[in-house]
């Protein structure tokens, strides 16, 4: 079973920041938080991952709470091409199998 | 394009027929994964290889399913005696030593069993 909880859907206006929450209250000390997204009819795409510090790359920022029980993925300036299903996954470092939940369907509108 | 290719992209078959899918991972990626995705659900893990060794199989992988990676490069997934419940998107992903935190997914093979 997936160890994360995400809202099923969210909307965001183009150009605004999209903040996607994830709850992972049973995360263990050596488990990472990974985010992937899946654009319609494509395979999932890695976005970012983190352990306990906030992380940023060219795609997004990941904010992990101090108790590590939740996190937020931030797309700073959402575009229409960011419309996708976003999956939050917890896994040990160098994960083998990924356990996907049902994710959050983000709809970016003009 | 992630560099992972899958063939065919679409397959329509009749119940009871055998089908085989192929996945070509990114060159020199030592790990290769197979997932299955049904409509409205996230991908579900089926099996994975490290080089040519199959290290784990999900209980979803019934006896009708078999996967191989004979030379540690491409992989095949065969489904024998297909059933309508096998209709799904079959995704392949590869993972390398240098990119060990990231799995690179192919575009998938969509199987429809009539």
Backbone of each chain as ProteinMPNN parsed JSONL, in Angstrom:
{"seq_chain_A": "XXXXXXXXXXXXXXXXXXXXXXXXXXXXXXXXXXXXXXXXXXXXXXXXXXXXXXXXXXXXXXXXXXXXXXXXXXXXXXXXXXXXXXXXXXXXXXXXXXXXXXXXXXXXXX", "coords_chain_A": {"N_chain_A": [[0.834, -1.191, 0.0], [0.356, 2.29, -0.683], [2.256, 4.745, 1.039], [1.622, 7.323, 1.334], [-0.459, 10.292, 1.326], [-2.417, 12.189, -0.794], [-4.133, 15.061, -2.139], [-6.832, 14.494, -4.428], [-7.162, 16.163, -6.666], [-6.186, 19.35, -8.059], [-6.283, 22.821, -8.938], [-4.622, 25.381, -10.821], [-3.666, 28.645, -11.704], [-2.169, 29.68, -14.721], [1.204, 30.739, -14.636], [1.164, 31.254, -11.962], [2.242, 30.086, -8.692], [2.28, 26.618, -8.075], [1.305, 24.624, -5.472], [1.746, 21.597, -4.17], [0.543, 19.369, -1.872], [1.617, 16.722, 0.377], [1.064, 14.055, 2.531], [2.891, 12.071, 4.739], [2.912, 10.477, 7.169], [3.916, 8.223, 8.411], [6.538, 7.943, 7.769], [9.869, 6.711, 7.839], [13.081, 7.197, 9.466], [15.16, 6.942, 7.581], [14.026, 7.102, 5.115], [13.38, 8.508, 1.957], [11.707, 11.271, 0.337], [10.146, 11.238, -2.708], [9.251, 12.762, -5.801], [7.316, 12.331, -8.644], [5.981, 12.938, -11.905], [3.276, 12.503, -14.229], [2.514, 13.069, -17.374], [-0.268, 13.181, -19.544], [-0.68, 10.136, -21.267], [2.007, 9.538, -21.285], [5.049, 8.107, -19.9], [5.865, 8.084, -16.355], [7.746, 10.836, -14.941], [10.678, 11.738, -13.324], [10.931, 14.198, -10.764], [12.032, 15.436, -8.374], [13.782, 14.827, -5.262], [14.108, 14.321, -1.681], [15.523, 14.235, 1.65], [15.555, 15.405, 4.351], [16.184, 18.059, 4.263], [15.261, 21.096, 2.58], [14.891, 21.098, -0.947], [15.916, 22.137, -4.204], [15.571, 22.276, -7.696], [15.921, 22.624, -11.277], [13.352, 22.221, -12.037], [11.549, 22.254, -9.857], [10.728, 22.97, -6.374], [11.192, 21.412, -3.22], [9.703, 21.186, -0.176], [10.133, 20.049, 3.003], [8.62, 19.248, 6.015], [9.721, 19.898, 9.406], [9.287, 17.737, 11.124], [9.089, 15.804, 9.284], [6.75, 14.631, 8.456], [5.16, 15.546, 6.473], [5.131, 17.067, 3.192], [5.732, 19.522, 0.606], [5.431, 20.062, -2.772], [6.631, 22.469, -4.946], [5.858, 24.205, -7.797], [7.172, 26.856, -9.259], [6.312, 28.738, -11.235], [3.753, 27.967, -12.787], [2.994, 26.381, -15.876], [0.962, 25.664, -18.793], [1.891, 23.25, -19.695], [2.559, 21.927, -17.431], [0.387, 20.596, -16.558], [-0.698, 17.624, -15.259], [-0.504, 14.372, -13.632], [0.628, 14.199, -10.377], [2.845, 12.444, -8.38], [3.62, 11.541, -5.108], [6.063, 9.855, -3.36], [7.395, 7.667, -0.944], [10.507, 6.284, -0.123], [13.357, 4.14, 0.362], [16.792, 5.216, 0.095], [18.343, 5.125, -3.11], [16.081, 3.803, -4.493], [14.372, 0.689, -5.07], [11.772, -0.837, -6.246], [9.155, 1.43, -7.035], [6.469, 2.665, -5.205], [3.541, 3.682, -6.175], [0.862, 5.903, -5.467], [-2.41, 7.162, -6.017], [-2.019, 9.762, -6.682], [-1.992, 13.384, -7.377], [-4.04, 15.146, -9.465], [-3.115, 17.751, -11.321], [-4.403, 20.598, -12.718], [-3.597, 23.088, -14.865], [-4.695, 26.214, -15.693], [-5.472, 28.699, -18.249]], "CA_chain_A": [[0.0, 0.0, 0.0], [1.08, 3.544, -0.709], [2.42, 5.291, 2.378], [1.417, 8.772, 1.228], [-1.81, 10.773, 1.072], [-2.418, 13.4, -1.602], [-5.472, 15.416, -2.637], [-7.013, 13.906, -5.765], [-7.05, 17.122, -7.761], [-5.949, 20.75, -7.75], [-6.212, 23.73, -10.07], [-3.671, 26.467, -10.661], [-3.628, 29.558, -12.836], [-0.884, 29.772, -15.409], [2.069, 31.791, -14.132], [1.17, 31.259, -10.497], [2.906, 28.934, -8.074], [1.449, 25.453, -7.729], [1.793, 24.005, -4.243], [1.113, 20.292, -4.068], [0.88, 18.794, -0.567], [1.682, 15.264, 0.541], [1.229, 13.589, 3.901], [3.593, 10.781, 4.883], [3.082, 10.511, 8.62], [4.613, 7.023, 8.911], [7.868, 7.883, 7.151], [10.931, 6.36, 8.775], [14.183, 8.138, 9.453], [16.043, 6.84, 6.427], [13.245, 7.1, 3.878], [13.362, 9.748, 1.193], [10.473, 11.654, -0.353], [10.338, 11.404, -4.146], [8.113, 13.241, -6.587], [7.276, 12.06, -10.075], [4.748, 13.363, -12.539], [2.923, 11.766, -15.429], [1.707, 13.804, -18.336], [-1.184, 12.253, -20.221], [-0.189, 9.219, -22.303], [3.458, 9.365, -21.222], [5.524, 7.462, -18.692], [6.203, 9.022, -15.28], [8.99, 11.586, -15.049], [11.234, 12.15, -12.04], [11.018, 15.646, -10.556], [12.92, 15.853, -7.293], [13.669, 14.033, -4.062], [14.786, 14.898, -0.534], [15.498, 13.47, 2.901], [15.004, 16.272, 5.398], [16.4, 19.453, 3.896], [14.558, 21.556, 1.389], [15.651, 20.894, -2.169], [15.463, 22.892, -5.378], [16.263, 22.052, -8.964], [15.397, 23.465, -12.345], [11.934, 21.961, -12.244], [10.658, 22.474, -8.713], [11.277, 22.986, -5.024], [10.576, 20.466, -2.297], [9.752, 21.636, 1.209], [9.802, 18.959, 3.918], [8.453, 19.779, 7.363], [10.784, 19.492, 10.321], [8.998, 16.397, 11.635], [9.116, 14.961, 8.073], [5.484, 13.938, 8.236], [4.505, 16.055, 5.27], [5.986, 17.834, 2.297], [5.046, 20.275, -0.435], [6.147, 20.294, -4.027], [6.288, 23.796, -5.459], [6.207, 24.602, -9.157], [7.107, 28.299, -8.988], [5.562, 29.469, -12.253], [3.122, 26.869, -13.523], [2.6, 26.566, -17.273], [-0.029, 24.682, -19.232], [2.568, 21.969, -19.862], [2.678, 21.274, -16.129], [-0.827, 19.81, -16.299], [-0.241, 16.235, -15.142], [-0.724, 13.737, -12.332], [1.845, 14.283, -9.575], [2.917, 11.37, -7.403], [4.538, 11.643, -3.977], [6.454, 8.479, -3.024], [8.47, 7.55, 0.039], [11.296, 5.101, -0.413], [14.73, 4.201, 0.826], [17.733, 5.734, -0.883], [18.443, 4.279, -4.282], [14.907, 2.944, -4.394], [14.137, -0.3, -6.104], [10.443, -0.581, -6.766], [8.435, 2.621, -6.615], [5.08, 2.393, -4.849], [2.743, 4.848, -6.546], [-0.545, 5.981, -5.075], [-3.241, 7.671, -7.11], [-1.488, 11.062, -7.05], [-2.812, 14.596, -7.492], [-4.19, 15.631, -10.841], [-2.99, 19.202, -11.38], [-4.871, 21.233, -13.939], [-3.184, 24.474, -14.995], [-5.611, 26.862, -16.632], [-4.949, 29.984, -18.765]], "C_chain_A": [[0.873, 1.248, 0.0], [1.141, 4.102, 0.698], [2.228, 6.79, 2.377], [-0.052, 9.07, 0.961], [-1.722, 12.098, 0.339], [-3.857, 13.76, -1.974], [-5.639, 14.912, -4.061], [-6.839, 14.903, -6.895], [-6.818, 18.527, -7.22], [-5.95, 21.529, -9.059], [-5.193, 24.814, -9.77], [-3.718, 27.345, -11.903], [-2.226, 29.607, -13.42], [-0.087, 30.965, -14.889], [2.122, 31.888, -12.62], [1.913, 30.04, -9.984], [1.883, 27.847, -7.781], [2.092, 24.785, -6.525], [1.05, 22.707, -4.017], [1.519, 19.635, -2.752], [0.904, 17.268, -0.588], [1.868, 14.97, 2.03], [1.874, 12.221, 3.911], [3.933, 10.616, 6.347], [3.838, 9.311, 9.174], [6.017, 6.883, 8.337], [8.918, 7.549, 8.202], [12.141, 7.25, 8.529], [15.058, 8.098, 8.229], [15.282, 6.711, 5.111], [13.237, 8.493, 3.262], [11.941, 10.018, 0.681], [10.822, 11.926, -1.813], [9.062, 11.965, -4.774], [8.349, 12.886, -8.047], [6.003, 12.688, -10.623], [4.527, 12.576, -13.813], [1.982, 12.623, -16.262], [0.922, 12.79, -19.149], [-0.494, 11.463, -21.326], [1.336, 9.11, -22.344], [3.813, 8.567, -19.972], [5.82, 8.496, -17.612], [7.582, 9.636, -15.479], [9.428, 12.006, -13.658], [11.268, 13.673, -11.955], [12.118, 15.978, -9.566], [12.804, 14.854, -6.15], [14.425, 14.715, -2.927], [14.653, 14.002, 0.687], [14.907, 14.318, 4.026], [15.224, 17.75, 5.109], [15.557, 19.822, 2.693], [15.467, 21.418, 0.184], [15.051, 21.716, -3.294], [16.258, 22.441, -6.584], [15.576, 22.898, -10.033], [13.908, 23.283, -12.568], [11.071, 22.449, -11.094], [11.455, 22.648, -7.433], [10.494, 22.016, -4.162], [10.801, 20.977, -0.886], [9.282, 20.492, 2.089], [9.701, 19.542, 5.317], [9.51, 19.204, 8.304], [10.55, 18.094, 10.881], [8.93, 15.356, 10.517], [7.811, 14.235, 7.806], [4.708, 14.474, 7.046], [5.503, 16.85, 4.441], [5.122, 18.554, 1.274], [5.969, 20.397, -1.638], [5.686, 21.627, -4.582], [6.793, 23.934, -6.89], [6.078, 26.117, -9.179], [6.289, 29.104, -9.984], [4.92, 28.438, -13.184], [2.793, 27.28, -14.961], [1.587, 25.488, -17.643], [0.6, 23.289, -19.371], [2.808, 21.243, -18.546], [1.417, 20.519, -15.746], [-0.471, 18.329, -16.369], [-0.754, 15.664, -13.822], [0.615, 13.705, -11.608], [1.795, 13.247, -8.461], [3.986, 11.668, -6.356], [4.81, 10.221, -3.49], [7.513, 8.526, -1.943], [9.202, 6.24, -0.208], [12.69, 5.28, 0.158], [15.618, 4.733, -0.293], [18.041, 4.696, -1.931], [17.287, 3.27, -4.277], [14.934, 1.839, -5.432], [12.723, -0.048, -6.606], [9.861, 0.71, -6.196], [6.99, 2.233, -6.335], [4.279, 3.67, -5.086], [1.371, 4.762, -5.896], [-1.346, 6.446, -6.274], [-2.875, 9.1, -7.482], [-2.489, 12.197, -7.001], [-2.849, 15.014, -8.947], [-4.181, 17.159, -10.807], [-3.449, 19.701, -12.737], [-4.438, 22.689, -13.902], [-4.068, 25.127, -16.049], [-5.093, 28.244, -17.028], [-5.437, 31.169, -17.934]], "O_chain_A": [[1.957, 1.278, 0.583], [0.193, 3.956, 1.469], [2.631, 7.465, 3.325], [-0.792, 8.232, 0.447], [-1.041, 13.021, 0.785], [-4.704, 12.877, -2.11], [-4.676, 14.906, -4.827], [-6.408, 14.523, -7.984], [-7.193, 18.853, -6.094], [-5.665, 20.992, -10.129], [-4.93, 25.129, -8.609], [-3.8, 26.842, -13.023], [-1.231, 29.578, -12.696], [-0.625, 32.06, -14.721], [3.014, 32.525, -12.06], [2.18, 29.094, -10.724], [0.778, 28.114, -7.308], [3.269, 24.426, -6.552], [-0.141, 22.713, -3.708], [2.701, 19.37, -2.531], [0.301, 16.624, -1.446], [2.718, 15.563, 2.695], [1.458, 11.319, 3.183], [5.105, 10.614, 6.725], [4.349, 9.37, 10.292], [6.616, 5.811, 8.416], [8.86, 8.049, 9.325], [12.22, 7.959, 7.526], [15.648, 9.114, 7.862], [15.838, 6.261, 4.109], [13.106, 9.505, 3.951], [11.103, 9.119, 0.607], [11.689, 12.748, -2.11], [7.95, 11.676, -4.332], [9.425, 13.109, -8.601], [5.057, 12.938, -9.876], [5.468, 12.048, -14.404], [0.828, 12.861, -15.904], [1.391, 11.682, -19.407], [0.175, 12.021, -22.195], [1.895, 8.64, -23.335], [2.975, 8.375, -19.091], [6.007, 9.672, -17.926], [8.464, 9.04, -16.098], [8.64, 12.568, -12.898], [11.588, 14.356, -12.929], [13.04, 16.727, -9.89], [11.826, 14.111, -6.078], [15.274, 15.575, -3.164], [13.787, 13.129, 0.748], [13.867, 13.971, 4.586], [14.521, 18.599, 5.656], [15.186, 18.966, 1.89], [16.68, 21.602, 0.29], [13.845, 21.96, -3.336], [17.471, 22.248, -6.505], [14.76, 23.769, -9.73], [13.271, 24.11, -13.222], [9.989, 22.993, -11.312], [12.676, 22.496, -7.408], [9.292, 21.824, -4.347], [11.937, 21.177, -0.455], [8.157, 20.015, 1.94], [10.602, 20.255, 5.759], [10.11, 18.165, 8.03], [11.503, 17.345, 11.093], [8.737, 14.169, 10.778], [7.78, 13.306, 7.0], [3.692, 13.896, 6.66], [6.566, 17.247, 4.919], [3.945, 18.241, 1.098], [7.131, 20.785, -1.521], [4.486, 21.885, -4.678], [7.986, 23.8, -7.163], [4.958, 26.625, -9.122], [5.631, 30.069, -9.596], [5.474, 28.087, -14.225], [2.363, 28.407, -15.209], [1.383, 24.527, -16.902], [-0.075, 22.277, -19.186], [3.214, 20.081, -18.539], [1.388, 19.863, -14.705], [-0.005, 17.838, -17.397], [-1.353, 16.369, -13.01], [1.616, 13.242, -12.155], [0.832, 13.18, -7.697], [5.12, 12.006, -6.693], [3.871, 9.466, -3.235], [8.434, 9.339, -2.014], [8.58, 5.211, -0.471], [13.147, 6.396, 0.406], [15.249, 4.705, -1.468], [18.002, 3.498, -1.649], [17.481, 2.07, -4.088], [15.449, 2.019, -6.535], [12.517, 0.91, -7.352], [10.056, 1.033, -5.024], [6.36, 1.547, -7.141], [4.335, 4.613, -4.296], [0.79, 3.682, -5.789], [-0.994, 6.153, -7.417], [-3.36, 9.614, -8.49], [-3.654, 12.02, -6.644], [-1.81, 15.211, -9.578], [-5.126, 17.782, -10.322], [-2.941, 19.276, -13.774], [-4.854, 23.443, -13.022], [-4.169, 24.635, -17.172], [-4.374, 28.889, -16.265], [-5.093, 32.313, -18.229]]}, "seq_chain_B": "XXXXXXXXXXXXXXXXXXXXXXXXXXXXXXXXXXXXXXXXXXXXXXXXXXXXXXXXXXXXXXXXXXXXXXXXXXXXXXXXXXXXXXXXXXXXXXXXXXXXXXXXXXXXXXXXXX", "coords_chain_B": {"N_chain_B": [[11.763, 12.642, -24.727], [13.067, 9.985, -23.024], [15.046, 8.213, -23.519], [14.53, 5.609, -23.074], [13.046, 2.993, -24.723], [10.071, 1.424, -25.953], [8.399, -1.35, -27.354], [5.715, -3.07, -28.908], [3.991, 0.14, -29.241], [1.301, 0.068, -29.043], [-0.999, -2.6, -28.603], [-3.362, -4.818, -29.701], [-5.233, -7.588, -28.893], [-6.726, -10.838, -28.975], [-8.579, -12.502, -26.454], [-6.901, -15.092, -24.791], [-4.753, -15.288, -26.476], [-1.156, -15.113, -26.872], [1.153, -12.564, -25.936], [3.991, -10.454, -26.47], [6.161, -8.055, -25.162], [8.667, -5.56, -25.672], [11.439, -3.94, -24.151], [13.835, -1.446, -24.363], [16.382, -0.3, -22.527], [18.084, 2.654, -21.228], [21.363, 2.846, -22.371], [23.764, 0.943, -20.68], [22.505, 1.2, -18.248], [21.964, -0.514, -15.291], [19.766, -1.48, -13.946], [16.45, -2.572, -14.511], [13.02, -2.11, -14.786], [9.638, -3.286, -14.639], [6.34, -2.105, -14.84], [2.801, -1.956, -14.312], [-0.074, -0.248, -15.41], [-3.346, 0.665, -14.809], [-6.411, 2.224, -15.855], [-6.847, 5.353, -14.381], [-5.382, 4.742, -12.164], [-2.273, 4.695, -10.282], [0.981, 3.651, -11.479], [1.787, 0.147, -11.037], [4.129, -1.906, -9.491], [5.76, -4.599, -11.115], [8.056, -6.309, -11.641], [11.684, -6.521, -11.338], [14.995, -6.203, -12.712], [18.428, -6.631, -12.078], [21.09, -6.098, -13.918], [21.282, -9.14, -15.605], [19.882, -10.588, -13.812], [16.863, -11.461, -12.3], [15.462, -9.892, -9.7], [13.261, -9.405, -8.063], [9.809, -10.196, -7.871], [6.502, -9.172, -8.194], [3.473, -10.12, -6.484], [1.486, -9.674, -8.211], [2.341, -10.627, -10.581], [1.376, -13.137, -12.229], [1.467, -16.709, -12.973], [1.184, -16.683, -15.664], [2.647, -14.673, -16.644], [5.862, -13.768, -17.776], [9.153, -12.586, -17.531], [12.18, -11.524, -19.036], [15.675, -10.818, -19.216], [18.005, -11.318, -20.978], [20.756, -10.721, -21.671], [21.39, -8.719, -20.045], [20.702, -6.343, -21.187], [18.356, -5.361, -23.236], [14.889, -6.075, -22.414], [12.223, -8.464, -22.2], [8.73, -8.869, -21.842], [6.396, -11.289, -21.433], [3.079, -12.289, -21.875], [1.044, -14.951, -21.386], [-1.806, -16.63, -22.682], [-3.782, -14.491, -22.657], [-6.007, -12.424, -20.746], [-9.026, -10.478, -20.312], [-8.695, -8.822, -18.16], [-6.035, -8.239, -18.249], [-5.689, -6.049, -19.759], [-4.117, -3.005, -20.013], [-1.689, -0.382, -19.41], [1.638, -1.058, -19.993], [4.567, -0.375, -18.49], [8.001, 0.399, -18.756], [11.039, 0.913, -17.038], [14.298, 2.303, -16.513], [17.347, 2.352, -14.634], [20.336, 3.75, -13.544], [23.742, 3.405, -12.298], [24.979, 5.853, -11.888], [22.854, 7.547, -11.831], [21.285, 6.956, -9.628], [19.106, 7.621, -8.084], [16.967, 8.073, -9.671], [14.444, 6.885, -11.775], [14.063, 6.183, -15.162], [11.504, 6.386, -17.347], [9.924, 4.58, -20.003], [7.71, 5.136, -22.866], [5.646, 3.365, -22.679], [3.607, 0.438, -23.334], [0.491, -0.016, -24.61], [-1.902, -2.307, -23.913], [-4.666, -3.966, -25.192], [-7.099, -6.252, -24.563], [-9.372, -8.154, -26.193]], "CA_chain_B": [[12.304, 11.295, -24.929], [13.972, 9.678, -21.909], [16.058, 7.272, -23.954], [13.983, 4.266, -22.898], [12.058, 2.753, -25.775], [9.246, 0.243, -25.789], [7.796, -1.783, -28.604], [5.057, -1.995, -29.641], [3.343, 1.152, -28.421], [-0.077, -0.383, -28.858], [-1.226, -3.992, -29.001], [-4.725, -5.312, -29.528], [-5.195, -9.022, -29.063], [-7.931, -11.534, -28.526], [-8.426, -13.287, -25.231], [-6.32, -16.404, -25.006], [-3.528, -15.192, -27.273], [0.076, -14.722, -26.178], [1.751, -11.324, -26.412], [5.33, -10.162, -25.956], [6.567, -6.656, -25.257], [10.104, -5.356, -25.551], [11.909, -2.679, -23.581], [15.253, -1.137, -24.516], [16.69, 0.728, -21.533], [19.235, 3.508, -21.517], [22.559, 2.024, -22.441], [24.579, 0.778, -19.48], [21.711, 1.18, -17.019], [22.01, -1.895, -14.847], [18.475, -1.912, -13.421], [15.311, -2.441, -15.418], [11.773, -2.37, -14.051], [8.358, -3.346, -15.341], [5.17, -1.69, -14.077], [1.529, -2.011, -15.033], [-0.948, 0.852, -15.007], [-4.717, 0.633, -15.303], [-7.015, 3.543, -15.977], [-7.152, 6.063, -13.143], [-4.524, 4.299, -11.061], [-0.848, 4.873, -10.476], [1.666, 2.421, -11.906], [2.025, -0.891, -10.032], [5.361, -2.645, -9.734], [5.636, -6.009, -11.485], [9.291, -7.035, -11.465], [12.844, -5.781, -11.781], [16.242, -6.893, -12.989], [19.729, -5.976, -11.959], [21.771, -6.787, -15.024], [20.397, -10.173, -16.15], [19.224, -11.287, -12.713], [15.538, -10.98, -11.879], [15.635, -9.844, -8.252], [12.003, -9.38, -7.325], [8.573, -10.302, -8.638], [5.295, -8.867, -7.435], [2.429, -11.153, -6.516], [0.647, -9.384, -9.383], [2.909, -11.336, -11.719], [0.906, -14.517, -12.164], [2.247, -17.685, -13.73], [1.04, -16.421, -17.101], [3.587, -13.601, -16.986], [7.276, -14.065, -17.624], [10.024, -11.516, -17.99], [13.565, -11.925, -19.214], [16.668, -9.827, -19.628], [19.027, -12.351, -21.176], [22.142, -10.254, -21.732], [21.511, -7.525, -19.227], [20.426, -5.118, -21.944], [16.915, -5.23, -23.419], [14.067, -7.018, -21.659], [10.926, -8.802, -22.769], [7.657, -9.28, -20.937], [5.445, -12.106, -22.161], [1.84, -12.688, -21.209], [0.428, -16.096, -22.051], [-3.266, -16.831, -22.496], [-4.248, -13.193, -22.163], [-7.37, -12.25, -20.233], [-9.456, -9.092, -20.437], [-8.121, -8.09, -17.035], [-4.646, -7.867, -18.533], [-5.696, -4.781, -20.484], [-3.444, -2.004, -19.196], [-0.451, 0.172, -19.95], [2.808, -1.713, -19.414], [5.653, 0.606, -18.478], [9.345, -0.063, -18.46], [11.897, 1.985, -16.539], [15.662, 1.878, -16.237], [18.024, 3.093, -13.556], [21.76, 3.517, -13.635], [24.546, 3.607, -11.1], [25.264, 7.275, -11.716], [21.573, 8.254, -11.641], [20.635, 5.893, -8.883], [17.883, 8.062, -7.439], [15.962, 8.391, -10.674], [14.071, 5.893, -12.77], [13.694, 6.777, -16.437], [10.409, 5.578, -17.874], [9.585, 4.594, -21.408], [6.368, 5.637, -23.161], [4.652, 2.352, -22.365], [2.868, -0.341, -24.327], [-0.912, -0.142, -24.214], [-2.474, -3.596, -24.313], [-6.118, -4.13, -25.141], [-7.498, -7.644, -24.777], [-10.794, -8.181, -26.58]], "C_chain_B": [[13.348, 11.011, -23.846], [15.134, 8.801, -22.331], [15.652, 5.827, -23.725], [12.906, 4.053, -23.96], [11.313, 1.444, -25.505], [8.556, -0.079, -27.108], [6.948, -3.026, -28.371], [4.497, -0.927, -28.709], [1.908, 0.767, -28.113], [-0.188, -1.825, -29.334], [-2.663, -4.348, -28.688], [-4.696, -6.804, -29.809], [-6.51, -9.622, -28.589], [-7.602, -12.353, -27.284], [-7.881, -14.678, -25.567], [-5.032, -16.404, -25.815], [-2.342, -14.821, -26.375], [0.595, -13.421, -26.777], [3.118, -11.15, -25.771], [5.657, -8.704, -26.196], [8.074, -6.571, -25.059], [10.397, -3.997, -24.956], [13.407, -2.575, -23.817], [15.6, -0.01, -23.562], [17.789, 1.654, -22.032], [20.494, 2.649, -21.411], [23.338, 2.07, -21.132], [23.804, 0.966, -18.174], [21.589, -0.269, -16.556], [20.66, -2.392, -14.319], [17.368, -1.632, -14.433], [14.061, -2.909, -14.682], [10.609, -2.484, -15.031], [7.249, -2.959, -14.355], [3.942, -1.874, -14.967], [0.642, -0.901, -14.499], [-2.315, 0.704, -15.641], [-5.318, 2.022, -15.174], [-7.344, 4.14, -14.611], [-6.301, 5.678, -11.948], [-3.074, 4.662, -11.337], [-0.223, 3.575, -10.943], [1.869, 1.458, -10.734], [3.261, -1.687, -10.44], [5.06, -4.098, -10.094], [6.903, -6.799, -11.163], [10.466, -6.138, -11.799], [14.075, -6.67, -11.883], [17.419, -6.008, -12.586], [20.646, -6.76, -12.88], [20.835, -7.881, -15.544], [19.614, -10.899, -15.063], [17.891, -10.631, -12.343], [15.496, -11.047, -10.353], [14.335, -9.863, -7.471], [10.836, -9.465, -8.289], [7.396, -9.998, -7.722], [4.327, -10.042, -7.473], [1.436, -10.889, -7.636], [1.103, -10.193, -10.592], [2.521, -12.807, -11.617], [1.792, -15.422, -13.013], [2.159, -17.45, -15.232], [2.024, -15.352, -17.584], [5.011, -14.117, -16.831], [8.09, -12.924, -18.219], [11.447, -12.038, -18.059], [14.423, -10.72, -19.545], [17.962, -10.598, -19.876], [20.468, -11.859, -21.167], [22.332, -8.989, -20.914], [21.279, -6.242, -19.987], [18.922, -4.965, -22.098], [16.179, -6.281, -22.58], [12.79, -7.294, -22.434], [9.974, -9.205, -21.65], [6.632, -10.031, -21.764], [4.237, -12.396, -21.286], [1.231, -13.824, -22.012], [-1.061, -16.143, -21.739], [-3.904, -15.569, -21.923], [-5.711, -13.226, -21.752], [-7.735, -10.775, -20.35], [-8.892, -8.233, -19.313], [-6.662, -7.705, -17.221], [-4.562, -6.556, -19.302], [-5.165, -3.669, -19.576], [-2.329, -1.381, -20.008], [0.697, -0.528, -19.237], [4.004, -0.782, -19.606], [6.966, -0.053, -18.106], [10.149, 1.145, -17.968], [13.302, 1.442, -16.338], [16.318, 2.847, -15.255], [19.497, 2.734, -13.607], [22.486, 3.801, -12.346], [24.753, 5.096, -10.832], [23.996, 8.091, -11.467], [20.698, 7.402, -10.741], [19.358, 6.322, -8.189], [16.719, 8.241, -8.41], [15.705, 7.2, -11.572], [13.58, 6.627, -14.011], [12.672, 5.853, -17.098], [10.303, 5.697, -19.393], [8.154, 5.058, -21.598], [5.262, 4.627, -22.881], [4.119, 1.617, -23.581], [1.441, -0.489, -23.821], [-1.484, -1.426, -24.786], [-3.98, -3.574, -24.139], [-6.44, -5.58, -25.48], [-9.005, -7.686, -25.02], [-11.469, -9.479, -26.151]], "O_chain_B": [[14.37, 11.691, -23.756], [16.104, 8.655, -21.587], [16.362, 4.913, -24.143], [11.97, 4.844, -24.075], [11.848, 0.503, -24.917], [8.183, 0.814, -27.869], [7.402, -3.955, -27.704], [4.536, -1.097, -27.49], [1.372, 1.099, -27.056], [0.431, -2.224, -30.32], [-3.124, -4.199, -27.557], [-4.191, -7.235, -30.845], [-7.293, -8.979, -27.891], [-6.479, -12.828, -27.109], [-8.34, -15.339, -26.498], [-4.305, -17.397, -25.838], [-2.511, -14.291, -25.277], [0.489, -13.2, -27.984], [3.369, -11.638, -24.669], [5.456, -8.181, -27.292], [8.675, -7.397, -24.373], [9.694, -3.022, -25.223], [14.158, -3.501, -23.511], [15.161, 1.123, -23.76], [18.347, 1.461, -23.112], [20.655, 1.848, -20.491], [23.537, 3.14, -20.558], [24.397, 0.898, -17.097], [21.171, -1.142, -17.317], [20.435, -3.601, -14.253], [17.358, -0.604, -15.109], [14.051, -3.962, -14.045], [10.6, -1.868, -16.096], [7.219, -3.413, -13.211], [4.036, -1.937, -16.193], [0.604, -0.642, -13.297], [-2.436, 0.625, -16.863], [-4.79, 2.88, -14.467], [-8.024, 3.52, -13.794], [-6.471, 6.215, -10.853], [-2.692, 4.906, -12.481], [-0.83, 2.511, -10.818], [2.091, 1.878, -9.598], [3.407, -2.086, -11.595], [4.221, -4.746, -9.467], [6.842, -7.831, -10.496], [10.297, -5.114, -12.461], [14.181, -7.718, -11.245], [17.384, -4.788, -12.744], [20.937, -7.933, -12.646], [19.693, -7.581, -15.893], [18.769, -11.74, -15.369], [17.809, -9.425, -12.108], [15.494, -12.136, -9.778], [14.316, -10.298, -6.32], [10.862, -8.888, -9.377], [7.314, -10.514, -6.607], [4.365, -10.86, -8.392], [0.636, -11.76, -7.981], [0.327, -10.415, -11.522], [3.226, -13.613, -11.012], [2.728, -14.971, -13.673], [2.979, -17.97, -15.989], [2.205, -15.158, -18.786], [5.324, -14.819, -15.869], [7.754, -12.376, -19.269], [11.864, -12.874, -17.258], [13.941, -9.727, -20.09], [18.897, -10.535, -19.077], [21.336, -12.576, -20.669], [23.322, -8.275, -21.076], [21.616, -5.162, -19.5], [18.264, -4.483, -21.176], [16.776, -7.246, -22.104], [12.334, -6.466, -23.223], [10.374, -9.802, -20.65], [6.058, -9.472, -22.699], [4.37, -12.709, -20.102], [0.937, -13.662, -23.197], [-1.502, -15.741, -20.662], [-4.489, -15.588, -20.84], [-6.529, -13.947, -22.323], [-6.857, -9.921, -20.472], [-8.641, -7.043, -19.505], [-6.116, -6.931, -16.435], [-3.472, -6.01, -19.476], [-5.707, -3.429, -18.497], [-2.055, -1.788, -21.137], [0.723, -0.583, -18.008], [4.39, -0.452, -20.728], [7.025, -0.941, -17.256], [9.949, 2.265, -18.439], [13.482, 0.264, -16.03], [15.892, 3.989, -15.085], [19.861, 1.562, -13.701], [21.92, 4.368, -11.412], [24.707, 5.54, -9.686], [24.066, 9.205, -10.947], [19.53, 7.153, -11.039], [18.59, 5.469, -7.743], [15.6, 8.533, -7.988], [16.641, 6.577, -12.072], [12.788, 7.566, -13.924], [12.954, 4.686, -17.37], [10.553, 6.75, -19.979], [7.454, 5.342, -20.626], [4.083, 4.981, -22.85], [4.176, 2.114, -24.706], [1.209, -1.023, -22.736], [-1.54, -1.605, -26.003], [-4.498, -3.211, -23.083], [-6.093, -6.069, -26.555], [-9.8, -7.304, -24.162], [-12.661, -9.665, -26.397]]}, "name": "protein", "num_of_chains": 2, "seq": "XXXXXXXXXXXXXXXXXXXXXXXXXXXXXXXXXXXXXXXXXXXXXXXXXXXXXXXXXXXXXXXXXXXXXXXXXXXXXXXXXXXXXXXXXXXXXXXXXXXXXXXXXXXXXXXXXXXXXXXXXXXXXXXXXXXXXXXXXXXXXXXXXXXXXXXXXXXXXXXXXXXXXXXXXXXXXXXXXXXXXXXXXXXXXXXXXXXXXXXXXXXXXXXXXXXXXXXXXXXXXXXX"}
